[in-house]
Amino acid sequence: MAGVPLGVARQVIDEAQSVLVEKGRKFSGVSYTQASTVQASTVQASTVQASIANAETILGGTQSYAYASLDTQW
């Protein structure tokens, strides 16, 4: 069943976000959500945010496909 891998993917995304918020950037001390206020790390922060958004999109599409497949088979 697809539930376990989807749950693991959700947990990985959530953990990555919490680490990025809590730990912040190692050298600047600014978390990725606050980096838009610091010009030097804006490009890096936007890359991280885009990567997380991409992961969320892929996960959402996969969940929708899994639910639609289950609905069809049920």
N, C-alpha and C positions, 0 to 999 in steps of 0.2 A: 504494500500500500504506500501511497505517496505522502501520508501524513507525517511520518518520522523525518524524512529528508526535508520537507517543507518547514517543519518545526525547527530543525537544526539550522536551516538557512536563516530563518527569522531571528533565532537567538544569536547567530554570528553577526548579523547586521546590528542588532540592538547592542551587543557587547562592543562592537567597533565604535558605535556612536558614543557609548558611555565612556570608553577609554579616551576617545578624542576630546570629549568635554572635560573630563576630570583631570587628565594629565596635561592637556594643553601642548603646545609646541615646546619641544625640549630646550631650544635655545632662546626663543623670544618670550616664553612664558604666557603666550596668548593662545587660547583654545581656538579650534578651527571655526567655531561659530562667531567668535569675536574678532577674527583676523581681518575683517573688512575695514576695521578702523586703523589697521597698521598696513601701510602701503607695501612694505617689503614682502609680506607674506600673503598678500591678497591673491596672487596667482596660484600659489600653492593651496590656499584654503579653498578657492573656487574649484580646483582640480579634485580635492578631497570631497567636497560637497557634491560635485557632479558624479563622482564615482559611487558615492552612497546612494544618490538618487537613481543612478543606473541599476544598482543592485536591487533597490526597492521596486523599480519598474519590472525587472526580470522576475523577481519573486511574485509580484502581483499578477503578472501574466501567467506564470506557471500555476499559481493557485487557481486562477480563473479556468484555465484549461483542465486542471484536475477535477474541479467541481463540476464543470460542464460534462466531462467524460463520465463521472459518477452518476450525474443526473440522467444522461442518455442510457447508461447501462441499467439503471434502477428501474 
